[in-house]
Amino acid sequence: MNALQRPAARPRPSARRSVPGPRGLRELKRRVASPGPATAHGVRRLLVLLCLMPLLVVLAHHAARLPRLNLPVCYGLVVLAGTIAMLYIAYSRYEDPAEGELRVRPGPKESFPPLSAEPTVTFLLAVKDEVDGIEACVRSMAASDCPGVRIVVVDDHSQDGTGDVLRGLEDELGITVIRLDANVGKKNALVRGCELADTEIIAFTDSDCVLAPDALRRCVRALVAHPELGAVSGHCRALNTASGFLARAQDVWYEGQFRVSKAAEASFGSVTCVSGPLAVFRRDAVYNYLPAWAADRFMGAPFRFATDRQLTGYVLGQAWRGEALKRRHAGSPFVAEDFAVRRWRVGYVRSAKVWTDVPARLGPLLGQQVRWKKSFIRNLFFTGSFMWRRGPGPAALFYGHVLWVLAAPVMAFRHLVWAPAHGALLLTLLYFCGVVLKGCVWGLAYRIDHPGDTNWRYRPLMSLFSAVLLAWLLPYSLLTVRRGVWSRGAA
């Protein structure tokens, strides 16, 4: 056989892997561009750690000298460690339950009854003397793109023309308006509205709020996709940021309270306050406890504030407190339809946007803060009695926050009164530096979420304002906790 007739020699196998062809390159690019959920989660955790690395270095440096440090410095390190932990949890673990099924669910869904694919919703609002803002609020409720919604507005004996506005909206928008002959307070007004709530979901908003059209739908979607969630909170920002410095500072503060604090709690399914601007509950998770909420008493007197924390506490703690509460109000029609107690989870929907009028003047702001601190004090004695049962993560976040709030006035007195009186001005300066550092950390988190937004600089100023002035309101709130009226005054 001549050379022309010989079969072609087979190529020898190469010791090296061959270069991938076009199909292999496309697959490689697809994997790099679209990593799996586990890979994306790992990358996110790494990036969060890298961003927090400077704070971790500062913490490690001072922690090495911990036995030789005094109490105020130790307090500062504890606050720094808590801030780092909260930021890490919020940015590495939180997932929006309205954007799809959670990668790590906060509880088994099999033991919770599912909702309908498109559940019916009662959207409730209680109002008293809000003639200037009530129309915008109700119109935003009616503009919701959530199907199956019935809007119920309870007029708690307004005297300023609010009733006239509601009459016009009732005819135009087809809403239901309940008019009370006497003022009963916000909680009782909302409970009156709940008497009409035979729907699967009950949602609340405040009379000084405006909602995005898809906000309610997103919250409902989260509850449908995750049956273990008994309630979810929306994401609130300030509506009147053009009103001045105080409003803009509160706007940045609101962002952090929701994006970081609520996100960290939501990663464990234990949000401790489903906030009033947009609070969405499964009916079977909250309905039996509405009379307990309306008739709540504290320190021998009725507690009139419509505490979002307390209503959330009935969802979080009903596995341990639910049966006793139902027995206490056994004669109420709200308890006649008995729902099983469950270890519900409570979540937060970052994509459900709502805006609220915040106090633009110092007087109304201080009044609002006093009401909130009274609600904190009251809820501490209820939710604090069982929060340790929900696991180490939720317990650490809850009791850590409690210790920080309780210590704030003590630290303010120590650094702003005692230290200057004893000539320890350096201690006061260090206190201010620590407060500003914490504010800058929160401001940096805001800037990462909102590139190009220069309002992040208000966050350190808000921290100073809180440390210098707001910290003192806790003792005053405790002394006047039995005094309660429903008033807003955001102007």
C-alpha positions, 0 to 999 in steps of 0.5 A: 500500500502506497502512501496515498492509500494509507488511512489518515493517522488518528490524532494523539490524545493531548495531555492538556484539556482542549480549549472549549468550543463556542458552545462551551464558551457560551455555557461558561459565560452563562454560569459566570453571568448567572450564578446559582442562588447559593453562589450569589448568596456566598458572593453577597456575604463576602462583599458585606464582610469586605465592606464591614472589614474596617469596623471589624478591625476597629472592634478587634483592636479595642476588644484585645484590651477589653479587660483594661477598658472602662464601662463607657468604652465597653458600652461603645464597643458593644454598640459597635458590635451590635451595629456590625452584626445587624448590618451583616444580617440585613445585607447578607440574609434578607430576601424580599418575600414578594420577589419570589420564594425565600431561599431560606424560609423562616419556618416550615410552610406545611403546618400553616393553612394556605391562602387563596391565590387571590385572597380577599382583602379589607383595607382599613383606615381610622381618621380623626381631624385630618381634613388636609391630608385624608383625600390623598391617603384614601385616593392612594388606597383606592388606586391600589392594583391589588384585586379583591380589596374592600376599603373601609374608613372609620371617621372617629368623630372628626370636627374639622371637615374630614367627614365632608371630604369622606362623603365625597370620596364615598360616592366617587370611589365606592368606599365604605365609611363608618361614622362614629358618634363619639371619639373612641380612640384609634385602636377602638376605631380600627376594631370597629372597622374590623367588624366588617372584615370577613376577608382572608387578609386585613390591612391597615394604613395611617391617615397621613400616608400615601401608598404606591399602587403596588404596595398592598399587592406586594404584601399580599403576594408575600403572604400567599407565597409564604403561608408561615407569615402571619403578618408583613410590614411595608417599607416607609419613607418621609413624604414631606422631605421638602419641609426642612432639615428635620423632615429630611433627617427623619427620612434617612432615619426611616430608611435605616430602621426599615432597610436594616433593622426590620430586614435583620429581624425579617431574616429570622421571621420575627419582625417585632413591629409591623408599622402602621403606615402599611401593616398587612395581617392574615385574618386567622393570625390576628382576628381573635386578638383584636378585643385584647388590643382594644381593651389593653391596659397597662399599670392600671390604666387603659393604654390608648395608643394604637401600638403597632408593636403590641398588635404584632406581639399578638401574632409573634407570641400567640403560641404562648399567650394566645389561649389565655387572651382568648379566654379573657375575651371569650364573650367577644364576637371576634373570638366566636370564630376560633382560630388555632394558635400557631407559631407565626412568622412576621416579615417585611416587604422592602418593595412595598413602598409607602410615604408618611408625613413626618413632624417638621417642627421640634414640638410635634416630633418630641410628642411623637417620640414620647408616644413611641417610647410609651409604646416601647415600654408597654410592649417590653412587658408583653413581647419581652416575656416570650421573645427568648422562646423564638430562638437565639437570633430573634432574642439577641436582636430584641433584647439587644435593642432593649438594652440599648434603649434603656442604657441611652439616657444613662449614657447621656447623663454620664457623658453630657452632665456628669463628665463636664461637671467633673472636668472630664471633657475628653470623655464627653468628646469621645462620646460625641465621636462614638455617636458620630461614628455610628451615624456615619456607618448608618449613613454609609449603608444609606449611600450604598443603597442610594448611590448619588443621594447626598442625604446620607449626611443627615444620618450622623446629625440624626444620631447626635440629635437622638443622643443629645435630646431624644434619649432623655424622653425615655424617663419622661415617657415612663413617668407619664405612661398612663397619660394617653391621647390620640394626636398627630400634629406633623406640621 
